[in-house]
Amino acid sequence: MCLQDVYDVLNADEAFLTSTSLCLCPIRSLNRQPIGEVGAPAWGPVCCALRDAYIEDVGLDFVAQIMAHEEEGQAVGGVAAGAKAAAAVLADA
């Protein structure tokens, strides 16, 4: 990631990452610097719109799936720490 990319992310209203196991996950901070308004919900309007469109189009509620795995103590994608962190963020959904 170049310095311009970091600047853009830190000055964005919201940011997210995508992956196979998480589908879509909002990012609250980068290098311990907050992204967007401090205290705002992790799921901003763009993240919510993308999440809802994915769930409707694919027919899979990935947030509910991750939360169910977390409640059962199972790792998502084989990474327990990552699953716990994702579940904490997704719990705001």
DOTORLUM-214727 format. One record per atom (N, C-alpha, C, O): z, y, x; residue in one letter. Coordinates in steps of 0.001 Angstrom, whole numbers, padded with zeros to 6 digits, always signed. Each point is the difference from the previous one (the first is absolute). Example, Ala and Ser with C-alpha at 12.3 -4.5 7.8 and 13.67 -1.06 7.14 Angstrom:
+007800-005690+013190A/+000000+001190-000890A/+000000+001200+000900A/+000665-000019+001036A/-001385+001069-001386S/+000060+001190+000820S/+000730+001090-000770S/+000169+001108+000509S/
//
This chain:
+000000-001164+000859M/+000000+001164-000859M/+000000+001224+000903M/+000838+000108+000895M/-001760+000807-001116C/-000046+001205+000825C/+000930+001072-000579C/+000471-000124-001130C/-000214+001165+001905L/+000931+001045-000426L/-000442+000672-001292L/+000842+000363-000822L/-002139-000191+000628Q/-000485+000619-001236Q/+000327-000875-001197Q/+000377+000508-001056Q/-000517-001815+001210D/+000339-000921-001088D/+001477+000095-000350D/+000355+000037-001178D/+000512+000003+002189V/+001443+000116-000232V/+000297+001301-000725V/+000779+000016-000953V/-001387+001066+001391Y/+000191+001306-000643Y/-000401-000078-001469Y/+000728+000471-000874Y/-001888-001068+000607D/-000483-000103-001380D/+000941-000819-000873D/+000275+000377-001140D/+000222-001496+001666V/+000912-000844-000775V/+001293+000745-000285V/+000479+000000-001135V/+000089+000635+002149L/+001276+000697-000179L/-000105+001200-000935L/+001003+000431-000571L/-002197+000107+000411N/-000193+001144-000882N/-000615-000371-001346N/-000350+000876-000791N/+000223-002154+000539A/-000542-000476-001277A/+001076+000037-001081A/+001195-000023+000298A/-001626+000080-001540D/+000935-000081-001122D/+000539-001415-000167D/+001145-000197-000407D/-001981-000781+000725E/+000413-001397-000049E/-000913-000808+000903E/-001116+000415+000314E/+001608-001580+000101A/-000781-000888+000861A/+000337-001434-000376A/+001048-000272-000587A/-001943-000636+000928F/+000221-001409-000307F/-000767-000845+000988F/-000912+000477+000675F/+001290-001733-000597L/-000759-000956+000786L/-000447-001120-000926L/+000575-000221-001066L/-001599-000466+001493T/-000489-001149-000758T/+000006-001218+000923T/-000199+000108+001210T/+000431-001249-001810S/-000041-001252+000755S/-000219-001146-000981S/+000105+000183-001213S/-000404-001339+001735T/-000206-001162-000859T/+001279-000389-000715T/-000026-000289-001196T/+001140+000275+001905S/+001242-000474-000615S/+000658+001043-000904S/+000610-000364-001005S/-000719+001636+001336L/+000654+001042-000795L/-000936+000708-000971L/+000464+000700-000900L/-001734-000865+001063C/-001020+000707-000789C/+000074+001498+000270C/-000878+000550+000666C/+001896+000110-001166L/+000141+001447+000140L/+001484+000311+000131L/+000809-000462-000804L/-000454+001241+001813C/+001408+000327+000216C/+000108+001461+000421C/-000582+000395+001011C/+001318+000411-001774P/+000172+001394+000391P/+000794+000110+001299P/+000834-000853+000306P/-001103+001907+000445I/+000701+000269+001249I/+000807+001273-000194I/-000549+001031-000387I/+001833-001096+000651R/+000879+001161-000160R/+000131+000833+001258R/+000270+001199-000074R/-000462-001833+001256S/+000165+000733+001247S/-000864-000617+001093S/-000444-001144-000096S/+000223+001939+001134L/-000732-000440+001179L/+000739+000578+001196L/+000225+001208+000067L/+000151-002057+000871N/+000785+000447+001160N/+001244+000763-000431N/+000381+000998+000611N/+000242-001490-001679R/+001227+000570-000564R/-000190+001395-000589R/+000980+000687-000288R/-002206-000272+000110Q/-000300+001286-000634Q/-000438-000279-001436Q/-000865-000847-000222Q/+001444+001541-000755P/-000358-000274-001404P/-001442+000371-000311P/-000563+000931+000575P/-000006-001673-001487I/-001338+000290-000518I/+000173+000483-001422I/+000677-000647-000799I/-001280+001775+000473G/+000135+000556-001342G/+001348+000660-000187G/+000729+000244+000962G/-000409+000037-002193E/+001243+000682-000349E/+001195-000933+000179E/+000008-001119-000513E/+000986+001582+001236V/+001211-000797+000213V/+000681-000220-001347V/+000186+000940-000773V/+000182-002178+000501G/+000663-000342-001254G/-000951-000353-001140G/+000440-000431-001066G/-001734+000611+001286A/-000980-000360-001032A/-000116-001516-000067A/+000266-000679+000991A/-000659+000136-002137P/-000182-001458-000098P/-001033-000485+001027P/-000958+000709+000311P/+001162-001907+000201A/-000939-000564+000975A/-001393-000130-000609A/-001007+000241+000665A/+000967-000626-001937W/-001282-000180-000679W/-000455+001330-000586W/+000435+000395-001082W/-001323+000298+001815G/-000577+001243-000493G/-001115-000284-000993G/-000301-001161-000279G/-000314+002206-000258P/-001025-000192-001026P/-001226-000780+000470P/-000565-000773-000773P/+000145+000961+002018V/-001173-000736+000497V/+000352-001469+000184V/-000757-000878-000414V/+001906+000605+001037C/+000432-001401+000182C/+000153-000701-001348C/-000414-001149-000158C/+001008+001842-000809C/+000182-000599-001336C/-001344-000307-000656C/-000178-001062-000596C/-000762+001992+000708A/-001315-000216-000610A/-000714-001187+000648A/-000594-000824-000696A/+000653+000737+002023L/-000626-001130+000694L/+000683-001313-000349L/-000669-001002-000251L/+002008+001002+000233R/+000767-001211-000349R/-000373-000471-001402R/-000300-001176-000206R/+000319+002089-000748D/-000279-000369-001384D/-001438-000479-000189D/-000250-000937-000758D/-000695+001581+001447A/-001404-000423-000094A/-000182-001397+000590A/-000728-000822-000556A/+001390+000554+001681Y/-000088-001327+000621Y/+000567-001061-000929Y/-000630-001032-000232Y/+001821+001288-000299I/+000643-000966-000889I/-000881-000284-001213I/-000144-001151-000413I/-000439+002196-000149E/-000855-000182-001181E/-001283-000742+000352E/-000415-000902-000728E/-000220+001277+001844D/-001281-000592+000369D/+000135-001448+000453D/-000808-000849-000378D/+001824+000564+001186V/+000164-001335+000565V/+000812-000910-000914V/-000158-001221+000023V/+001025+001823-000824G/+000830-000799-000897G/+001208-000598+000686G/+000533-001016-000446G/-000090+001650+001543L/+001155-000490+000739L/+000922+001176+000290L/-000402+000974+000635L/+001634-001073-001103D/+000991+001044+000260D/+000662-000316+001334D/+000999-000717+000057D/-001570+001263+001016F/+000500-000314+001338F/+001413+000524+000234F/+000743-000583+000789F/-000356+001668-001454V/+001361+000512+000140V/+000992-001026-000555V/+000995-000321+000650V/-001266-000185-001838A/+000874-001008-000604A/+000030-001268+000853A/+001049-000631+000132A/-002184+000257+000443Q/-000063-001197+000837Q/+000864+000160+001248Q/+000742-000916+000356Q/-000827+002055+000308I/+000809+000232+001201I/+001479+000042-000353I/+000830-000556+000720I/-000500+001212-001821M/+001403+000087-000401M/+000550-001386-000332M/+001151-000297+000317M/-001953-000547-000948A/+000443-001365-000329A/+000257-000799+001274A/+000984-000735+000083A/-001860+000874+000907H/+000207-000692+001274H/+001253+000500+000692H/+000741-000790+000586H/-000495+002080-000645E/+001195+000562+000625E/+001261-000531-000685E/+000971-000354+000670E/-000987+000299-001998E/+001158-000512-000743E/+000271-001465+000323E/+001150-000438+000006E/-002214-000317+000262E/+000145-001413+000333E/+000326-000211+001478E/+000246-001128+000427E/-000245+002210+000353G/+000288-000101+001427G/-001157-000520+000817G/+000195-000454+001127G/-001404+000511-001674Q/-001175-000473+000718Q/-000666+001171+000702Q/+000016+001124-000501Q/-000591-001385+001636A/-000740+001027+000733A/-001411+000116-000560A/-000595-000989-000430A/+000080+002181+000440V/-001386+000241-000389V/-000811+000070+001275V/+000320+000786+000891V/-001346-001577-000784G/-000815+000005+001198G/+000729-000559+001218G/-000436+000209+001132G/+001544-000919-001355G/+000714-000625+001084G/+000878+000938+000812G/+000523-000403+001039G/-000346+001637-001478V/+000793+000962+000758V/+001144+000484-000877V/-000188+000867-000853V/+001378-001428+001064A/+001147+000299-000852A/+000391+001471+000057A/+000255+000602-001042A/-000202-000009+002229A/+000399+001405+000120A/-001015+000898-000695A/+000376+000953-000683A/-001640-001249+000853G/-001044+000784-000657G/+000084-000129-001508G/-000213+000975-000722G/+000520-002161+000243A/+000126-000220-001440A/+001166+000802-000561A/-000108+000584-001079A/+001212-000553+001799K/+001149+000757-000465K/-000298+001495-000031K/+000384+000690-000944K/-001059-000192+001962A/-000356+001415+000041A/-000977+000337-001121A/+000134+001028-000665A/-001118-001902+000461A/-000967+000238-001069A/+000664-000041-001362A/-000309+000817-000868A/+001212-001754+000675A/+000691-000107-001276A/+000823+001253-000270A/+000092+000451-001141A/+000503+000108+002181A/+000778+001223-000179A/-000874+001149-000466A/+000400+000762-000881A/-001580-000624+001455V/-000926+001060-000399V/-000576-000297-001376V/-000093+000889-000846V/-000292-002137+000625L/-000620-000354-001276L/+000982+000059-001144L/-000412+000114-001155L/+001696-000189+001438A/+001001+000093-001042A/-000036+001369-000692A/+000467+000147-001129A/-001022+000841+001815D/-000156+001328-000580D/-001156+000077-000993D/-000148+000991-000715D/-000666-002039+000676A/-001206+000029-000843A/+000343+000012-001468A/-000897+000024-000843A/
//
